[in-house]
Amino acid sequence: MSSDEVLPVALVKREFSRLLEAAEHGQRTVILRHGRPVAALGPVRSERPDLPLPRRPGGLLALLGALADWDTLDADIAEVLAARHSAADRPPPEFD
């Protein structure tokens, strides 16, 4: 992890979105007022049970990255479909 970034409050106001993104990736930012440190912006630590845990990405878009490394995806899907079509317990669905 890199060292703390130290910024004056005016710059923090301008770059707040970037600093939040950096905090999500473990970067801590010390905020200065008149040259003195007054606050820190950083990642939420799991040792604090009174704070909510950050949410992981969810939904269908979260699968895109997971599927990118699946080298045999097409072959695996074809195998599942072939097994489904040969199943005797129920007929396969009909698509128009």
C-alpha positions in Angstrom: 0.0 0.0 0.0 1.3 3.5 -0.8 1.9 6.2 1.7 -0.7 8.8 2.7 -1.6 11.6 0.3 -1.6 15.0 2.1 -3.8 17.7 0.5 -5.3 21.0 1.5 -9.0 21.2 2.0 -9.6 23.3 -1.2 -8.0 20.6 -3.3 -10.0 17.8 -1.5 -13.2 19.6 -2.3 -12.3 19.7 -6.0 -11.1 16.1 -6.2 -13.5 14.5 -3.7 -14.7 11.8 -6.2 -11.2 10.8 -7.1 -10.2 10.6 -3.4 -13.3 8.4 -2.6 -12.2 6.1 -5.4 -8.7 6.0 -4.0 -10.1 5.2 -0.5 -11.9 2.3 -2.0 -8.5 1.0 -3.2 -6.8 1.4 0.2 -5.4 4.9 -0.2 -5.5 7.2 2.8 -5.7 11.0 2.4 -4.8 13.4 5.2 -6.7 16.7 4.9 -4.9 20.0 5.9 -6.5 23.3 7.0 -4.1 26.2 7.1 -1.2 23.7 6.8 -2.3 21.6 9.8 -3.7 18.1 9.5 -7.4 18.0 10.7 -8.9 14.9 9.2 -8.2 11.7 7.2 -10.2 10.1 4.4 -9.5 6.4 3.9 -10.9 2.9 3.6 -13.3 1.5 6.1 -11.7 -1.0 8.4 -13.5 -4.2 9.2 -12.4 -4.0 12.9 -15.2 -1.5 13.4 -18.4 -3.5 13.8 -20.4 -0.4 14.3 -19.7 0.7 10.7 -21.4 -0.9 7.7 -19.2 -3.0 5.4 -18.6 -1.6 1.9 -20.8 -3.3 -0.7 -19.2 -5.4 -3.4 -20.4 -4.8 -7.0 -23.5 -6.8 -7.8 -25.9 -7.6 -10.6 -25.3 -8.9 -14.0 -22.5 -6.4 -14.8 -20.4 -7.9 -12.0 -20.3 -11.2 -13.9 -18.5 -9.6 -16.9 -15.1 -9.7 -15.2 -15.6 -13.2 -13.8 -16.5 -14.6 -17.2 -13.5 -13.0 -19.0 -11.0 -15.6 -17.6 -13.3 -18.6 -18.3 -11.3 -20.1 -21.2 -13.7 -23.0 -21.7 -17.0 -21.1 -21.4 -18.3 -21.9 -24.9 -17.5 -25.6 -24.5 -19.0 -25.8 -21.0 -22.3 -24.1 -22.2 -22.5 -26.4 -25.2 -22.1 -29.4 -22.8 -24.8 -28.1 -20.5 -27.2 -27.5 -23.4 -26.5 -31.0 -24.9 -27.2 -32.6 -21.5 -30.4 -30.6 -21.1 -31.7 -31.6 -24.6 -31.0 -35.3 -23.9 -32.7 -35.2 -20.4 -35.7 -37.5 -20.2 -37.4 -35.9 -17.1 -38.9 -33.0 -19.1 -38.9 -31.7 -22.6 -36.5 -28.9 -23.6 -38.0 -25.4 -23.9 -39.2 -24.2 -27.3 -38.0 -20.9 -28.6 -39.6 -18.9 -31.4 
